[in-house]
Amino acid sequence: MAENNKKKNPFSIYWIYGFIAVAIIGFQLFNSSESSSVVKNQQSFFELAEKGYVSHVFIVNKVRADFKLTKEGRDFVQNSTEGELSKMGKAFKNKSRLKNSDPTFKMELIDAGNFENNIEKINENLKKEHKNQISYEPKTEVDYLGSILSFLLPIIILVAIWMFVMRRMGGGAGGGGGQIFNIGKSKAKMYEKGKSTNKTFKDVAGLQEAKVEIQEIVEFLKEPKKYTDLGAKIPKGALLVGPPGTGKTLLAKAVAGEAQVPFFALSGSDFVEMFVGVGASRVRDLFKQAKEKAPSIIFIDEIDAIGRARGKGNGFGSNDERENTLNQLLTEMDGFETNSGVIILAATNRADVLDKALTRAGRFDRQIYVDMPDINERKEIFLVHLKPIKLDEKIDVDFLAKQTPGFSGADIANLCNEAALIAARHKKDHVEKQDFLDAVDRIVGGLEKKNKIITKEEKRSIAFHEAGHATISWMLEYANPLIKVTIVPRGNSLGAAWYLPEERSITTTEQILDDMCSALGGRAAEKLIFGKISTGALSDLEKVTKQAYAMVTVYGLNEKIGNISFYDSQGRESFTKPYSDYTAKTIDEEVSKLIESQYQRALDILTENKDKLTLLAEKLLESEVIFKEDLVTIFGKRQWGVEETPLLDTDLLSEDSNVTKEKSIEGNIPSLESLENESEDSNESEPEKKEEVE
């Protein structure tokens, strides 16, 4: 690799600033030294003049009088006492100066004409006394330095303000001081041969398949002959795709730490600026730097900020500047000129909105899907994040991995930190198992609010609502195993039934229907016991409605609509429906039938078990929290074989939270969670708040 490190110019503009500052300070000191000869008391001057002690006076520009003392005057001042000198003024106190030289004293004039008249009167008196008269004459002085400063100072101030504003508009310290002339420079941060980053592949737990492909790129840069001998070519780019918090950026940091080549890291938003053409200019500058340092790697995080499909939403505020930036990026990645030796890594959690020209082979040759970790990968992630924490000897990492289905790597890191904070809050020496369980409660359910004001009627209604969920889930074959039920308010919910969802890859119709029935159990219990319903089932109804519409319009699980999916993975039908009004009416009818049938099913089950439902609700009112063992006591052992959970008081997943990531046989079929997120056109999801819907 060619060395292009240029020697820094020792001259800097700051030397000019320093020179100007020193000159101003010196000028001030010079003026201050002259100020010691300034006579501020004109009465002292006239007293000396009347005695004949003043030899000559120059009236300078009619604003100042410069005068000298005669030899007798100097002797008079030297022989004066301290009291007399204090009356005469500060200018005469330096006796040694009077003895060694013939100094000139300065005195400001208020009225030059009146001053001359006084001198004339004094001269007349001196003439009568036969003393030497005072000679005086006008004198003109030009202050060249003051004139120059008065002319240049406003200009200097205006230039300084302009430079300050342009520096702020240019992005601060980026690109050679951040001046306006460097606004088109790339903001990428370069890591040279692993410096400035302490992450390696050993710090990335799980993600075995993703690490294999990423490591292959690093190995190609280290040992290219191993691949070129077989005729292989290095991939031009790799796109990391996956939900938030799964470790995409962490993989890139590991590449920066492992690769022995320059690594340029920046975000997609770094190309965006208020000036037209800046984004494309920064792309050109980025690739220019990368080519000069080749072989090198460029990492663009959140590439969807500039990589969204072109042509969407024209006439509705489309961003031409963003499209120009994307066009320049496409040209640099695989255009007329070759970019040999430059590899592009990018990360996004919205690969569905990226332009097809960006994701084609030749630009991003491979897409690496970084999925939510399974139980084994969660164990590896826990082992990484538990290293700096003082743990109790009884902590079982396998237990923690089993109790966190659907958690991403970022969620697990947050869980470990929250557990340590809880342990410190209770002044413990070590972090115990219960601290982790409390941390899960805090993250998934929210902050506990025991002091929330709830009336007895509301509390009774909440108890039967949650007991209804628990009863239905216990009676249905495919419902998620229940762990505990609580009526203690947490976050925005007044109560919750907590489940440990099964980790599965596909979902059947029966599983979704059982889950819908379980979600409607709360409202059914209110109707059965009180004969009226409340607004407490809002989150249940929202979840069930989305599930029903997904069954009918996305997954093709409705007999009347048939094997048709109206899901648009590219989001091109945002303003039009891909079906007729008649079909829309049929969809609404089928969704309503699905929900009402499961609601009636829940009512029937609760009616058959009304006495047990009442016992469960009364138990819940008494203790506020009940566990699976209480359900076994009331309902008996569940007839369907369910793997026993390690700990009965494990409270994980709330009914009021989002659904888990559902994976289908075809990897590009959306999950219910992704459908919910796309309805809001948001890049964010909440993987830590999950309840499985399959």
C-alpha positions in Angstrom: 0.0 0.0 0.0 1.4 3.3 -1.1 2.2 5.8 1.6 0.3 9.0 1.0 0.8 10.7 4.3 1.7 14.3 3.6 3.8 16.3 6.0 1.7 18.9 7.8 2.4 22.5 6.9 4.0 24.1 10.0 2.4 27.4 9.1 -1.1 27.9 10.4 -3.5 30.8 10.2 -3.6 30.7 14.0 0.0 32.2 13.9 -1.5 35.3 12.2 -4.1 35.5 14.9 -1.4 35.2 17.6 0.7 37.9 15.9 -2.2 40.3 15.7 -3.0 39.7 19.4 0.6 40.3 20.5 0.7 43.5 18.4 -2.4 44.8 20.1 -1.1 43.9 23.5 2.2 45.6 22.8 0.4 48.7 21.5 -1.6 48.9 24.7 1.5 48.5 26.8 3.2 51.2 24.9 0.3 53.5 25.5 0.2 52.6 29.1 3.9 53.5 29.5 3.3 56.9 27.9 0.3 57.4 30.2 2.8 57.8 33.2 3.8 61.2 31.6 0.2 62.5 31.3 -0.7 65.4 33.5 -4.3 65.3 34.5 -4.3 68.3 36.8 -4.1 71.6 34.7 -3.8 73.6 37.9 -0.4 72.0 38.6 0.8 73.1 35.1 -0.4 76.7 35.6 1.3 76.8 39.0 4.6 75.7 37.5 4.2 78.1 34.5 3.6 81.1 36.8 6.8 80.3 38.6 8.7 80.2 35.3 9.4 76.5 35.5 7.9 75.7 32.0 10.3 76.2 29.1 8.3 75.4 25.9 4.7 74.3 25.0 3.5 72.6 21.8 -0.3 72.6 21.2 -0.8 69.4 19.3 -3.9 69.3 17.1 -5.6 71.7 19.5 -6.4 68.8 21.8 -3.2 68.2 23.7 -0.4 70.2 25.2 3.2 68.9 25.3 5.5 70.8 27.5 9.0 70.6 29.1 10.3 71.9 32.4 13.3 74.2 32.8 16.3 73.1 34.8 14.9 75.1 37.8 11.5 73.4 37.3 13.0 70.0 37.4 15.0 70.9 40.5 11.9 72.2 42.1 10.0 69.0 41.5 12.9 66.8 42.8 13.1 68.8 46.0 9.3 68.8 46.6 7.9 66.7 49.4 5.5 63.7 48.9 2.6 65.8 49.9 3.4 68.5 47.4 3.9 65.9 44.7 0.6 64.3 45.3 -1.1 67.6 44.8 0.9 68.3 41.6 -0.1 64.9 40.1 1.2 61.4 39.4 3.3 62.5 36.4 5.8 64.3 38.6 6.4 61.6 41.2 9.2 59.8 39.2 12.1 61.9 40.5 14.8 59.7 39.0 13.3 60.2 35.6 13.5 64.0 36.0 17.2 63.8 37.1 18.4 61.6 34.3 16.6 63.1 31.3 14.5 66.0 30.1 11.1 64.4 29.8 8.1 65.8 27.9 4.8 65.9 29.7 1.5 65.7 28.0 -1.8 67.3 29.0 -5.2 67.0 27.4 -6.9 70.3 26.5 -10.6 70.9 26.7 -10.5 74.4 25.2 -7.3 75.3 23.3 -8.2 78.9 22.8 -8.8 79.5 26.5 -5.5 77.7 27.2 -3.6 80.1 24.9 -5.2 83.1 26.6 -4.0 81.8 30.0 -0.5 81.3 28.6 -0.5 84.9 27.3 -1.5 86.2 30.8 1.2 84.2 32.4 3.8 85.5 30.0 2.8 89.1 30.8 3.3 88.4 34.5 6.7 86.7 33.8 7.8 89.7 31.7 7.0 92.1 34.6 9.1 89.8 36.9 11.9 89.7 34.3 11.7 86.0 33.9 11.9 83.9 30.8 8.6 83.7 29.0 6.9 80.5 27.9 7.2 79.9 24.1 4.3 78.0 22.6 3.5 77.0 19.1 0.9 74.8 17.3 1.8 71.4 16.1 0.1 68.8 13.9 0.4 65.0 14.4 -1.0 62.2 12.3 -1.8 58.9 14.1 -1.2 56.4 11.3 -1.7 53.3 13.4 -4.9 54.6 14.9 -6.2 55.4 11.4 -5.3 52.0 10.0 -6.9 50.2 13.0 -10.1 52.3 12.7 -10.3 51.3 9.1 -9.4 47.6 9.4 -11.0 46.7 12.7 -14.6 46.7 11.4 -13.6 44.7 8.4 -11.7 42.1 10.6 -14.8 41.8 12.8 -17.1 41.2 9.8 -14.7 38.6 8.4 -14.4 36.8 11.7 -18.2 36.7 12.1 -18.5 35.4 8.5 -15.9 32.7 9.1 -17.7 31.6 12.3 -21.1 31.3 10.6 -19.7 29.4 7.7 -17.8 27.1 10.0 -21.1 26.3 11.8 -22.9 25.8 8.5 -20.1 23.6 7.2 -20.5 21.0 9.9 -18.2 22.1 12.6 -14.7 20.6 12.6 -15.2 18.4 9.6 -12.8 18.7 6.6 -9.9 21.0 7.3 -11.4 23.3 9.9 -15.0 23.0 8.7 -15.0 26.2 6.5 -17.5 26.7 3.8 -15.0 25.6 1.2 -14.7 22.2 2.8 -18.5 21.5 3.2 -18.4 19.0 0.4 -15.7 16.9 2.0 -16.5 13.5 3.4 -17.3 13.2 7.2 -16.1 9.6 7.3 -14.0 8.6 10.3 -11.0 6.5 9.3 -9.7 3.6 11.4 -6.1 2.8 10.3 -5.2 -0.9 10.8 -7.5 -1.6 13.6 -6.6 1.5 15.6 -9.2 3.5 17.6 -11.5 0.4 18.0 -11.2 -2.4 20.5 -13.8 -4.7 19.0 -13.0 -8.0 17.4 -14.9 -11.0 16.2 -14.5 -12.6 19.7 -16.6 -9.8 21.1 -19.5 -10.7 18.7 -21.5 -13.5 20.3 -23.8 -15.6 18.1 -24.3 -14.6 14.5 -22.2 -17.6 13.4 -23.4 -17.6 9.8 -23.1 -13.8 9.4 -19.6 -13.8 10.9 -18.5 -16.5 8.4 -19.3 -14.3 5.5 -17.9 -11.2 7.0 -14.7 -12.9 8.0 -14.3 -14.1 4.5 -14.1 -10.5 3.3 -11.5 -9.7 5.9 -9.5 -12.9 5.0 -9.6 -11.9 1.3 -8.0 -8.6 2.1 -5.3 -10.4 4.2 -4.6 -13.3 1.9 -6.0 -12.5 -1.6 -3.8 -15.1 -3.3 -5.7 -17.9 -1.7 -8.8 -16.8 -3.6 -7.4 -15.3 -6.8 -5.5 -18.6 -7.6 -8.9 -20.2 -8.1 -10.2 -17.3 -10.2 -12.4 -15.9 -7.5 -13.1 -12.2 -7.2 -13.6 -10.3 -4.0 -17.2 -9.2 -3.3 -17.8 -5.6 -4.0 -20.2 -5.1 -1.2 -22.1 -6.7 1.7 -25.4 -5.5 3.0 -26.2 -6.3 6.7 -30.0 -6.6 7.1 -32.0 -7.3 10.3 -34.1 -6.0 13.1 -32.7 -3.2 15.4 -30.4 -4.3 18.1 -29.2 -7.6 16.5 -25.6 -6.6 16.1 -25.2 -5.2 12.6 -23.1 -2.2 13.6 -21.2 -4.4 16.1 -20.2 -6.7 13.2 -18.9 -3.6 11.3 -16.9 -2.5 14.4 -15.4 -6.0 14.6 -14.4 -5.7 10.9 -12.7 -2.4 11.7 -10.8 -4.1 14.5 -9.8 -7.2 12.5 -9.0 -5.8 9.1 -5.5 -4.6 8.5 -6.6 -2.0 6.0 -8.1 1.5 6.3 -11.7 1.4 7.4 -14.0 4.4 6.7 -17.1 4.5 8.9 -20.0 7.0 8.6 -23.8 7.1 8.7 -26.2 7.6 5.8 -27.3 10.9 7.3 -23.8 12.3 7.1 -24.4 12.8 3.4 -27.4 15.0 4.0 -26.8 18.8 4.2 -28.8 21.9 3.7 -26.9 22.9 0.6 -27.7 21.5 -2.9 -25.1 19.0 -4.3 -23.3 18.5 -1.0 -24.4 14.8 -0.7 -23.0 13.8 -4.1 -19.8 15.8 -3.4 -19.3 13.9 -0.2 -19.8 10.6 -1.9 -17.2 11.5 -4.5 -14.7 12.6 -1.8 -15.3 9.5 0.3 -14.5 7.2 -2.6 -11.6 9.3 -3.6 -10.1 8.9 -0.2 -10.9 5.1 -0.2 -9.2 4.7 -3.6 -6.1 6.5 -2.4 -5.9 4.1 0.6 -6.9 1.0 -1.4 -7.3 -1.8 -0.4 -9.9 -0.3 2.0 -13.4 -0.8 3.5 -16.2 1.7 3.6 -19.0 1.2 6.1 -22.3 3.1 5.7 -24.6 2.7 8.7 -28.4 3.2 8.2 -28.0 3.4 4.4 -31.8 3.7 4.0 -31.3 7.4 4.8 -30.0 7.9 1.2 -30.8 4.6 -0.4 -34.6 4.7 -0.6 -36.2 3.7 -3.9 -36.2 6.6 -6.4 -39.5 7.9 -7.8 -41.6 7.2 -4.8 -44.0 10.0 -3.7 -43.3 12.4 -6.6 -45.4 15.5 -6.1 -45.6 14.8 -2.4 -42.3 16.5 -1.3 -39.8 14.0 -2.9 -36.2 14.8 -2.1 -34.3 15.4 -5.3 -31.1 16.1 -3.3 -31.3 12.6 -1.7 -31.9 11.0 -5.1 -28.8 12.9 -6.5 -26.8 11.5 -3.6 -28.0 8.0 -4.4 -27.2 8.3 -8.1 -23.7 9.3 -7.2 -23.4 6.4 -4.8 -24.6 4.0 -7.5 -22.1 5.3 -10.0 -19.2 5.1 -7.5 -20.0 1.6 -6.5 -20.3 0.1 -10.0 -20.1 2.7 -12.7 -18.0 3.4 -15.8 -14.9 3.6 -13.7 -13.7 0.6 -11.7 -13.3 0.7 -7.9 -10.8 -2.1 -7.4 -9.7 -2.7 -3.8 -12.7 -0.8 -2.2 -15.3 -2.9 -0.4 -18.6 -1.5 0.7 -20.3 -2.6 3.9 -23.7 -1.2 4.8 -26.4 -1.8 7.4 -30.1 -1.2 7.5 -33.3 -2.6 9.1 -35.4 -1.4 6.2 -34.1 -3.4 3.2 -37.5 -3.5 1.7 -37.4 0.3 0.9 -34.0 0.3 -0.7 -33.6 1.0 -4.4 -33.3 -2.2 -6.5 -30.3 -0.7 -8.3 -28.5 -0.5 -5.0 -29.1 -4.0 -3.9 -28.3 -5.8 -7.2 -25.3 -8.0 -7.7 -22.2 -6.0 -8.6 -23.0 -3.4 -6.0 -24.0 -5.4 -3.0 -23.1 -8.9 -4.0 -24.4 -10.5 -0.9 -27.1 -9.7 1.7 -26.4 -11.0 5.1 -29.5 -11.4 7.3 -28.8 -10.8 11.0 -31.8 -12.4 12.7 -33.0 -12.4 16.3 -30.8 -14.7 18.3 -32.0 -18.2 19.2 -31.6 -19.8 22.6 -28.0 -20.9 22.0 -27.0 -17.5 20.6 -28.7 -15.7 23.6 -26.6 -17.8 25.9 -23.4 -16.7 24.1 -24.6 -13.0 24.3 -25.3 -13.4 28.0 -21.7 -14.7 28.5 -20.3 -11.6 26.9 -22.4 -9.1 28.8 -22.1 -10.8 32.1 -18.3 -10.6 32.2 -18.0 -7.2 33.9 -20.9 -7.9 36.4 -20.3 -9.4 39.8 -22.6 -12.4 39.7 -24.0 -14.7 42.4 -22.6 -18.2 42.1 -26.1 -19.7 41.6 -26.7 -17.8 38.4 -27.6 -20.2 35.6 -26.9 -18.7 32.1 -29.0 -21.4 30.4 -31.9 -20.3 32.6 -31.5 -16.7 31.6 -31.4 -17.7 27.9 -34.6 -19.7 28.2 -36.4 -16.8 29.9 -35.7 -14.2 27.2 -37.3 -15.4 23.9 -37.4 -12.7 21.3 -34.8 -10.6 23.0 -32.1 -9.0 20.7 -28.5 -8.6 21.6 -29.1 -4.9 22.6 -32.1 -6.1 24.8 -29.9 -8.6 26.6 -27.2 -5.9 27.2 -29.8 -3.6 28.6 -31.2 -6.5 30.8 -27.8 -7.2 32.3 -27.2 -3.5 33.1 -30.7 -3.1 34.5 -30.2 -6.2 36.8 -26.9 -4.7 38.1 -28.7 -1.4 38.8 -31.5 -3.1 40.7 -28.9 -5.0 42.8 -27.1 -1.8 43.6 -30.3 -0.1 44.5 -30.9 -2.8 47.1 -27.3 -2.6 48.3 -26.3 -6.1 47.4 -22.8 -7.3 46.9 -23.7 -9.6 43.9 -26.3 -9.6 41.2 -28.8 -12.5 42.0 -31.3 -14.4 39.9 -34.2 -12.4 41.3 -32.5 -9.2 40.1 -32.6 -10.5 36.6 -36.2 -11.5 36.9 -37.1 -8.0 38.2 -35.1 -6.5 35.4 -37.2 -8.4 32.9 -40.4 -7.2 34.6 -39.0 -3.6 34.4 -38.0 -3.8 30.7 -41.1 -5.6 29.4 -43.9 -4.4 31.6 -42.6 -1.0 32.7 -42.2 0.6 36.0 -44.4 -0.8 38.8 -47.0 1.6 40.1 -48.3 0.3 43.4 -49.6 3.7 44.5 -51.8 4.2 41.5 -55.3 5.1 42.6 -57.8 2.4 41.6 -61.3 2.0 43.0 -62.6 -1.4 44.3 -64.9 -1.8 41.4 -62.1 -1.1 38.9 -59.8 -3.5 40.7 -62.4 -6.2 40.7 -63.1 -5.7 36.9 -59.3 -5.8 36.2 -59.0 -9.0 38.3 -61.7 -10.8 36.3 -60.3 -9.5 33.0 -56.9 -11.0 33.7 -58.4 -14.1 35.1 -60.3 -14.5 31.9 -57.1 -14.4 29.9 -55.5 -17.0 32.2 -58.5 -19.3 32.1 -58.7 -19.3 28.3 -55.0 -19.8 27.7 -55.1 -22.7 30.2 -58.0 -24.4 28.4 -56.7 -24.1 24.8 -54.2 -26.4 23.2 -52.1 -23.9 21.2 -52.2 -21.0 23.6 -48.8 -19.9 25.0 -47.9 -21.4 28.4 -48.9 -18.9 31.2 -46.4 -18.0 33.8 -48.1 -15.5 36.1 -51.0 -13.1 36.2 -50.8 -9.7 38.0 -53.2 -6.8 38.7 -50.3 -4.5 39.9 -50.2 -1.6 37.4 -47.0 -1.4 35.3 -46.3 1.3 32.8 -49.5 2.0 30.9 -51.3 -1.2 31.8 -53.5 -1.9 34.8 -52.8 -5.6 34.8 -51.2 -8.3 32.6 -51.1 -12.0 32.0 -47.5 -13.1 31.4 -46.5 -15.9 29.0 -43.4 -17.8 27.9 -44.0 -18.1 24.1 -42.7 -21.1 22.2 -40.0 -20.5 19.7 -41.3 -21.8 16.4 -40.7 -21.0 12.7 -44.2 -21.4 11.2 -47.7 -20.8 12.5 -50.9 -22.7 11.7 -54.4 -21.3 11.6 -55.4 -23.1 14.8 -52.5 -21.6 16.7 -53.5 -18.0 15.6 -57.2 -18.7 16.4 -56.3 -20.0 19.9 -54.2 -16.9 20.5 -57.1 -14.6 19.4 -59.5 -16.4 21.6 -57.1 -16.1 24.6 -56.7 -12.3 23.9 -60.5 -11.9 23.9 -60.9 -13.8 27.1 -60.6 -10.6 29.2 -63.5 -8.8 27.6 -65.6 -12.1 27.6 -65.0 -12.4 31.4 -66.2 -8.9 32.0 -69.4 -9.5 29.9 -70.0 -12.8 31.7 -69.5 -11.6 35.3 -70.7 -8.0 35.2 -73.0 -8.0 32.2 -71.1 -5.0 30.7 -67.8 -4.3 29.1 -65.2 -1.6 29.5 -62.4 0.2 27.6 -59.7 -2.0 29.3 -59.5 -4.4 26.3 -58.1 -1.8 23.9 -54.7 -3.4 23.4 -56.4 -6.8 23.1 -58.8 -5.6 20.4 -55.9 -3.9 18.5 -53.9 -7.0 18.5 -56.8 -9.3 17.5 -57.8 -7.0 14.7 -54.3 -7.0 13.2 -54.1 -10.7 13.5 -57.5 -11.2 11.7 -56.7 -8.8 8.9 -53.3 -10.5 8.4 -55.0 -13.9 8.2 -57.4 -12.8 5.6 -55.4 -10.3 3.4 -51.7 -11.4 3.9 -51.4 -15.1 4.8 -54.3 -16.5 2.7 -55.8 -18.3 5.7 -59.5 -17.5 4.9 -61.6 -19.9 2.8 -63.9 -17.2 1.3 -61.1 -14.9 0.1 -58.9 -17.8 -0.8 -55.2 -18.3 -1.4 -54.6 -14.6 -2.1 -52.2 -12.2 -0.5 -52.6 -8.4 -0.9 -49.4 -7.7 1.0 -47.1 -5.2 -0.9 -43.5 -5.7 0.2 -42.3 -2.7 -1.8 -44.9 -0.3 -0.4 -45.9 0.9 -3.8 -49.7 0.7 -3.2 -49.7 3.2 -0.3 -52.6 5.3 -1.8 -54.6 2.6 -3.7 -56.1 -0.7 -2.7 -55.1 -3.8 -4.8 -58.7 -5.1 -4.7 -62.2 -3.9 -5.5 -64.8 -2.4 -3.2 -66.7 -5.7 -3.2 -63.6 -7.6 -2.1 -63.0 -4.9 0.6 -66.5 -5.4 1.9 -65.9 -9.2 1.9 -62.7 -8.8 3.8 -64.3 -6.7 6.5 -67.1 -9.2 6.8 -64.7 -12.1 7.2 -62.6 -10.3 9.7 -65.6 -9.5 11.8 -66.8 -13.1 11.6 -63.3 -14.3 12.7 -63.2 -12.0 15.7 -66.8 -12.5 16.8 -66.6 -16.3 16.5 -63.5 -16.3 18.8 -65.2 -14.0 21.2 -68.2 -16.3 21.4 -65.9 -19.3 21.8 -64.2 -17.5 24.8 -67.6 -16.8 26.3 -68.6 -20.5 26.0 -65.4 -21.7 27.6 -65.7 -19.2 30.5 -69.4 -20.1 31.0 -68.5 -23.7 31.4 -65.7 -22.8 34.0 -67.4 -19.8 35.7 -66.9 -21.2 39.2 -63.2 -21.7 38.6 -62.9 -18.3 36.9 -64.4 -16.7 40.1 -62.0 -18.6 42.3 -59.1 -17.5 40.3 -60.2 -13.8 40.3 -60.8 -13.9 44.1 -57.3 -15.4 44.5 -56.0 -12.6 42.3 -57.8 -9.9 44.3 -56.3 -11.3 47.5 -52.7 -11.7 46.5 -52.5 -9.4 43.4 -50.1 -11.8 41.8 -50.8 -15.5 41.0 -48.5 -18.1 39.4 -48.9 -21.2 37.3 -49.1 -23.4 40.5 -52.2 -21.5 41.5 -53.8 -22.4 38.1 -52.8 -26.1 38.6 -54.5 -26.0 42.0 -57.8 -24.6 40.6 -58.0 -26.1 37.1 -55.9 -29.2 37.5 -52.9 -30.2 35.4 -53.1 -28.9 31.8 -54.0 -31.8 29.5 -51.7 -30.8 26.7 -48.0 -31.6 27.2 -46.1 -28.4 27.9 -42.5 -28.2 28.8 -42.2 -27.1 32.5 -40.7 -23.7 33.0 -37.7 -23.6 35.4 -39.2 -21.1 37.7 -42.9 -20.4 38.5 -42.4 -16.7 39.2 -40.8 -16.0 35.9 -42.8 -13.1 34.4 -41.8 -12.5 30.9 -44.1 -11.5 28.1 -47.1 -9.2 28.5 -50.3 -9.5 26.6 -50.2 -5.7 26.0 -46.9 -5.8 24.2 -45.9 -6.3 20.6 -45.9 -9.7 18.9 -42.7 -11.6 18.3 -40.9 -12.0 15.0 -42.7 -14.7 13.1 -40.6 -16.5 10.5 -42.2 -18.3 7.6 -40.9 -21.0 5.3 -40.3 -18.3 2.7 -37.8 -15.9 4.2 -39.3 -12.8 2.6 -42.9 -13.3 3.9 -43.7 -10.6 6.5 -44.4 -11.3 10.2 -47.3 -9.7 12.0 -44.8 -7.5 13.8 -43.4 -6.2 10.6 -46.9 -5.4 9.3 -47.6 -3.4 12.4 -44.3 -1.4 12.0 -44.9 -0.7 8.3 -48.4 0.7 9.0 -46.6 3.5 10.8 -43.7 3.6 8.3 -41.3 3.4 11.2 -37.8 2.0 11.4 -38.2 1.2 15.0 -39.6 -1.9 16.7 -39.7 -2.9 20.3 -38.2 -6.4 20.5 -38.1 -6.4 24.2 -41.9 -6.2 24.5 -43.2 -9.3 22.8 -45.9 -11.9 23.0 -46.0 -14.6 20.4 -49.1 -14.7 18.3 -48.6 -18.0 16.4 
